[in-house]
Amino acid sequence: MIHELVIALMLGLIGGVIPGPVITAVFTEILQSGYLKSLRIIMIALVNETLVALFSLLVFDALGFNETFFRGLSLAGAAILIWIAISLWKVRTLDSGEKVHFGLWKIVIMILSNGVLWTYWITICIPKAILLGDTLHLGQYIFMGLVQLGWLISTLMVAFLFSRFRKALSRPKVIPVLFKIFALAFAYFAIDMIIKSIQYFIQ
């Protein structure tokens, strides 16, 4: 039982430092507005990923969603990521007029349309959570809580460390290059999602 709880925390800790749309959005916001402003994105991501986990746990068996559904969802998520990548590519300075605004709904859609996130919960976390629930009262919820706690700890840590280098990264000659790197990162995530979905559908 302790072993499963440790695994839950580790899954979250690792998940929080894996490069992805949320981390890239957090880093972008740190460069534009500072560490404290990026906490908003982290909190919105935490709430939405928790909702994804709960939703997956409660309806996975009832509705019988299969991988086909989530691969299709990834295609919609890829479109959102490309939209954000185009916005990031255009940034030249940190002036407010050129800032990329990560509004509530943009963040929510980016997260909820991430088929990889849904697949991660359904294929890895949910089965482990359900098994723990069979041996420990409310174990499935404790498991999910520990995963999310680990994610929050590592995401906050990585964001804070990145913010310490904000001054060096905010130089005029560095900004366009850095934001193009972020744009390419978003584009890469989108292309990767599209390729994996296409491979799934044609195999």
ZAMARGU-4260 file (C-alpha; in steps of 0.2 Angstrom, whole numbers, plus 5000, padded with zeros to 4 digits):
<rodrens>
0) 5000/5000/5000 | 5014/5012/5004 | 5022/5007/4988 | 5007/5013/4978 | 5006/5029/4987
5) 5024/5033/4984 | 5021/5028/4965 | 5007/5041/4965 | 5018/5055/4971 | 5032/5050/4959
10) 5020/5050/4945 | 5015/5068/4949 | 5033/5074/4952 | 5039/5067/4936 | 5024/5074/4926
15) 5026/5091/4933 | 5044/5093/4925 | 5040/5084/4908 | 5040/5098/4894 | 5023/5101/4888
20) 5010/5114/4884 | 5007/5119/4902 | 5025/5121/4906 | 5028/5131/4890 | 5014/5142/4894
25) 5020/5145/4912 | 5038/5149/4906 | 5030/5161/4893 | 5020/5170/4907 | 5035/5171/4918
30) 5045/5180/4904 | 5031/5192/4901 | 5024/5196/4918 | 5034/5187/4931 | 5033/5172/4942
35) 5018/5177/4953 | 5007/5180/4937 | 5012/5162/4931 | 5004/5155/4947 | 4987/5159/4939
40) 4991/5147/4924 | 4998/5134/4936 | 4982/5135/4947 | 4970/5134/4932 | 4980/5119/4926
45) 4979/5110/4942 | 4960/5113/4944 | 4957/5107/4926 | 4969/5092/4927 | 4960/5087/4943
50) 4943/5088/4935 | 4950/5077/4921 | 4956/5064/4933 | 4939/5064/4943 | 4929/5063/4927
55) 4940/5049/4920 | 4938/5039/4936 | 4919/5042/4938 | 4914/5038/4920 | 4927/5028/4912
60) 4918/5011/4916 | 4901/5018/4914 | 4903/5026/4896 | 4916/5014/4890 | 4927/5027/4881
65) 4941/5019/4871 | 4957/5025/4864 | 4949/5030/4848 | 4940/5044/4857 | 4955/5051/4865
70) 4965/5050/4849 | 4952/5061/4841 | 4952/5073/4855 | 4971/5075/4852 | 4968/5082/4835
75) 4957/5096/4842 | 4971/5099/4855 | 4984/5100/4841 | 4974/5114/4833 | 4974/5124/4849
80) 4992/5122/4851 | 4996/5128/4833 | 4985/5143/4837 | 4995/5147/4852 | 5012/5144/4843
85) 5007/5156/4829 | 5004/5170/4843 | 5021/5166/4851 | 5030/5167/4835 | 5025/5185/4832
90) 5032/5191/4849 | 5046/5203/4847 | 5047/5212/4864 | 5039/5210/4881 | 5029/5226/4878
95) 5011/5224/4883 | 5004/5226/4865 | 5013/5210/4860 | 5010/5199/4875 | 5002/5182/4872
100) 4987/5182/4883 | 4983/5166/4891 | 4965/5169/4895 | 4955/5157/4906 | 4946/5148/4892
105) 4962/5147/4881 | 4970/5138/4896 | 4955/5127/4899 | 4953/5122/4881 | 4972/5118/4879
110) 4971/5107/4894 | 4954/5098/4891 | 4958/5095/4873 | 4975/5087/4876 | 4971/5069/4872
115) 4988/5064/4879 | 4982/5070/4896 | 4966/5060/4895 | 4975/5045/4889 | 4989/5047/4903
120) 4975/5047/4917 | 4965/5033/4909 | 4979/5021/4904 | 4991/5024/4919 | 4984/5033/4934
125) 4966/5027/4934 | 4969/5009/4934 | 4982/5011/4948 | 4970/5022/4958 | 4956/5009/4956
130) 4967/4995/4962 | 4972/5005/4977 | 4953/5009/4980 | 4950/4990/4982 | 4962/4989/4996
135) 4961/5006/5005 | 4945/5015/5009 | 4944/5030/4996 | 4961/5024/4990 | 4957/5030/4972
140) 4955/5048/4978 | 4970/5047/4989 | 4980/5041/4974 | 4974/5055/4963 | 4977/5068/4976
145) 4995/5062/4978 | 4998/5063/4959 | 4991/5081/4959 | 5001/5086/4974 | 5017/5079/4966
150) 5013/5088/4950 | 5010/5105/4959 | 5026/5104/4969 | 5037/5100/4954 | 5029/5113/4943
155) 5030/5127/4956 | 5049/5122/4958 | 5053/5122/4940 | 5044/5138/4937 | 5053/5147/4952
160) 5070/5141/4946 | 5066/5147/4928 | 5060/5164/4935 | 5077/5166/4943 | 5085/5168/4926
165) 5071/5180/4919 | 5082/5195/4919 | 5095/5187/4908 | 5081/5180/4897 | 5072/5196/4895
170) 5086/5205/4885 | 5080/5213/4868 | 5090/5201/4857 | 5085/5186/4867 | 5066/5188/4868
175) 5062/5185/4849 | 5073/5170/4849 | 5066/5163/4865 | 5048/5165/4860 | 5051/5157/4843
180) 5058/5142/4853 | 5042/5142/4864 | 5032/5143/4848 | 5042/5128/4840 | 5039/5119/4856
185) 5020/5121/4855 | 5021/5116/4837 | 5031/5101/4841 | 5018/5095/4854 | 5004/5098/4841
190) 5013/5089/4827 | 5017/5074/4839 | 4999/5073/4844 | 4994/5073/4826 | 5006/5060/4821
195) 5002/5048/4835 | 4983/5050/4831 | 4986/5047/4813 | 4996/5032/4816 | 4983/5025/4828
200) 4969/5027/4815 | 4978/5020/4800 | 4986/5004/4809
</rodrens>
